[in-house]
Amino acid sequence: MTKQDYGRAFALWREAAAGPWRAYTQHSFVEQLGNGALPQTAYLHYLRQDYIFLFHFSRAWSLAAAKAATIDEMKAAIGTAHALTHVEMPLHVETCAAHGVSASELESTPEENENIAYTRFVLEAGYSGDFLDLMAALAPCVMGYGEIGLRLAGAHSPYSAWIETYAGKDYQRVCEQAGALIDNALNNRLGKDWQSSPRWPQLCKTFAAACSLEAAFWDMGLRAPQ
């Protein structure tokens, strides 16, 4: 599977944000996940922060439901928020518990500044903008993890379960569906020639900024407390 399989808008956003996208998806944290060199303390620190991130990410997808213009957009947004809160967050609880971090400890994890910066950026894109602004801010996380999973698939690493989750058919389908959702939303709001719309450059900037915030999130993951 290639990046084009995630939709036209995503492919164009990815191309326009080539530097930030590469810094995010080929970050040292990601490479160490693949080759197994990532310290477990860094992995657990990341998981604990990611649990908080997913809470706010779920809020953002719930906001997308409120910003939706069609029943299909609303269903997609609600379905994603449900999957995050009922599948992915419980999986974090389970994984952390297996490494000695209780659910109560996970819930009380202090939020790092990089987490605050990223999640509030995404939410603000939705609060002050519309459905398209929110999708541009959300897309790097959704598609980036899909691309990372595919690239690292088959790696012999202690973190292979994490890798295979995002390389797997279920998550890849999520990426494809998100790409179709974005393309349809652009068509419905801006017309078929949406790339020529005055809105397009700002959407590209939002996508690139979210990529940079993703890279900063990996920086934070490497800065695990000793």
C-alpha positions in Angstrom: 0.0 0.0 0.0 1.2 3.5 -0.8 0.4 6.9 0.5 -2.0 7.5 -2.4 -4.3 4.9 -1.0 -5.3 7.3 1.8 -6.9 9.7 -0.6 -6.2 12.7 -2.9 -6.2 15.4 -0.2 -3.9 13.5 2.1 -1.4 12.8 -0.7 -1.3 16.6 -1.6 -1.0 17.6 2.1 1.8 15.1 2.6 3.7 16.4 -0.5 3.2 20.1 0.6 4.5 19.2 4.1 7.4 16.9 3.0 9.9 18.2 5.6 7.6 18.1 8.7 6.1 14.8 7.5 9.5 13.2 7.3 10.5 14.6 10.7 7.4 13.0 12.2 7.2 9.7 10.5 10.9 9.0 10.4 11.7 10.4 13.9 14.3 8.7 16.0 11.6 7.4 18.3 9.9 5.7 15.4 13.1 4.2 14.1 13.9 2.9 17.6 10.5 1.3 17.8 11.3 -0.6 14.7 14.8 -1.7 15.5 14.0 -2.5 19.2 16.5 0.0 20.6 13.8 2.2 22.3 14.2 2.0 26.1 11.1 0.6 27.8 11.0 3.7 30.0 10.6 5.8 26.9 7.9 3.5 25.5 5.9 3.6 28.7 6.3 7.4 29.0 4.9 7.7 25.5 2.0 5.4 26.2 1.0 7.3 29.3 1.1 10.6 27.4 -0.7 9.0 24.5 -3.5 7.9 26.8 -4.1 11.6 27.7 -3.7 12.5 24.0 -6.4 10.0 23.0 -8.8 11.5 25.5 -8.5 14.9 23.8 -8.4 13.3 20.4 -11.7 11.8 21.2 -13.1 15.2 22.2 -11.9 16.5 18.8 -13.7 13.8 16.9 -16.8 14.4 18.9 -16.5 18.1 17.9 -16.2 16.9 14.3 -19.6 15.3 14.7 -21.0 18.7 15.8 -19.3 20.3 12.8 -20.6 17.7 10.4 -22.7 18.7 7.4 -24.0 15.2 6.5 -25.2 12.1 8.3 -22.2 10.2 6.9 -19.7 12.7 8.3 -21.5 12.5 11.7 -21.5 8.7 11.7 -17.8 8.7 10.8 -16.9 11.1 13.6 -19.0 9.4 16.2 -17.7 6.0 15.2 -14.1 7.2 15.5 -14.7 8.7 18.9 -16.3 5.5 20.0 -13.3 3.4 18.8 -10.9 5.6 20.6 -12.7 5.5 23.9 -13.8 1.9 23.8 -10.9 0.2 22.0 -7.7 2.1 21.9 -7.8 3.7 25.3 -8.6 0.4 27.1 -5.8 -1.2 25.1 -3.4 1.4 26.6 -4.8 0.6 30.1 -4.1 -3.1 29.4 -0.6 -2.6 28.0 0.4 -0.3 30.8 -0.9 -2.7 33.4 1.2 -5.5 31.9 4.2 -3.3 32.6 3.3 -2.4 36.2 1.4 0.8 35.6 -2.0 0.7 37.2 -5.1 2.2 35.8 -5.2 4.8 38.6 -1.5 5.7 37.9 -2.3 6.1 34.2 -5.3 8.3 34.9 -3.2 10.6 37.1 -0.3 11.0 34.6 0.8 14.7 34.5 0.3 16.1 31.0 3.5 17.2 29.3 3.7 20.5 27.6 4.1 18.9 24.1 0.9 17.1 24.7 -0.9 20.2 25.7 0.4 22.1 22.7 -0.7 19.4 20.2 -4.1 18.5 21.6 -5.2 22.1 22.1 -4.0 23.0 18.6 -6.3 20.4 17.2 -9.2 21.4 19.3 -8.7 25.1 18.5 -8.7 24.2 14.8 -12.2 22.8 15.4 -13.5 25.5 17.7 -12.5 28.5 15.6 -12.8 26.7 12.2 -15.0 24.2 10.5 -15.0 20.5 9.6 -12.3 21.0 7.0 -10.0 22.8 9.5 -10.5 20.0 12.0 -9.8 17.3 9.4 -6.5 19.0 8.4 -5.4 19.0 12.0 -6.5 15.4 12.7 -5.2 13.8 9.5 -1.5 13.6 10.4 -2.1 11.4 13.4 -4.5 9.1 11.7 -2.5 8.6 8.4 0.9 9.0 9.9 0.5 6.0 12.2 -0.8 4.0 9.3 2.2 4.9 7.2 4.6 4.2 10.1 3.0 0.8 10.7 3.3 -0.2 7.1 6.9 0.8 6.9 8.0 -1.0 10.0 5.8 -4.1 9.4 7.6 -7.4 10.0 10.3 -5.8 12.1 11.8 -8.0 14.8 11.3 -5.7 17.8 9.9 -5.9 21.3 7.4 -3.4 20.1 6.1 -5.5 17.2 2.6 -5.6 18.7 2.4 -1.8 18.4 3.7 -1.9 14.9 1.4 -4.6 13.7 -1.6 -2.8 15.2 -1.1 0.1 12.8 0.1 -2.1 9.9 -2.9 -4.3 10.2 -5.9 -4.4 7.9 -8.3 -2.9 10.4 -6.2 0.2 11.0 -5.3 0.6 7.3 -9.1 0.5 6.6 -9.5 3.4 9.1 -6.9 5.4 7.1 -8.6 4.7 3.8 -12.0 5.7 5.3 -10.6 8.9 6.8 -9.1 9.8 3.4 -12.4 9.3 1.6 -14.2 11.3 4.3 -11.8 14.2 3.8 -12.0 14.1 0.0 -15.8 14.0 0.1 -15.9 16.9 2.6 -13.7 19.0 0.4 -15.9 18.2 -2.7 -19.1 19.0 -0.9 -17.9 22.3 0.6 -15.4 23.7 -2.0 -16.3 21.9 -5.2 -14.3 19.5 -7.3 -11.6 22.0 -7.9 -11.0 22.5 -4.2 -7.2 22.6 -4.6 -7.6 26.0 -6.3 -9.8 27.3 -3.4 -8.5 30.2 -1.3 -9.0 27.8 1.7 -6.5 25.3 0.5 -3.2 27.0 1.5 -4.4 27.4 5.1 -5.5 23.8 5.3 -2.0 22.8 4.1 -0.5 25.0 6.8 -2.7 23.4 9.5 -1.7 19.9 8.3 2.0 20.9 8.3 1.8 22.4 11.8 0.1 19.2 13.2 3.0 17.2 11.7 5.5 19.3 13.5 3.6 18.9 16.7 3.6 15.1 16.2 7.4 15.2 15.9 7.6 17.2 19.1 5.4 14.5 20.7 8.1 11.9 19.8 10.8 14.3 21.2 8.8 14.2 24.5 8.6 10.4 24.3 12.4 10.2 24.2 12.6 12.5 27.2 11.5 9.8 29.6 11.9 10.4 33.3 14.6 8.2 34.8 
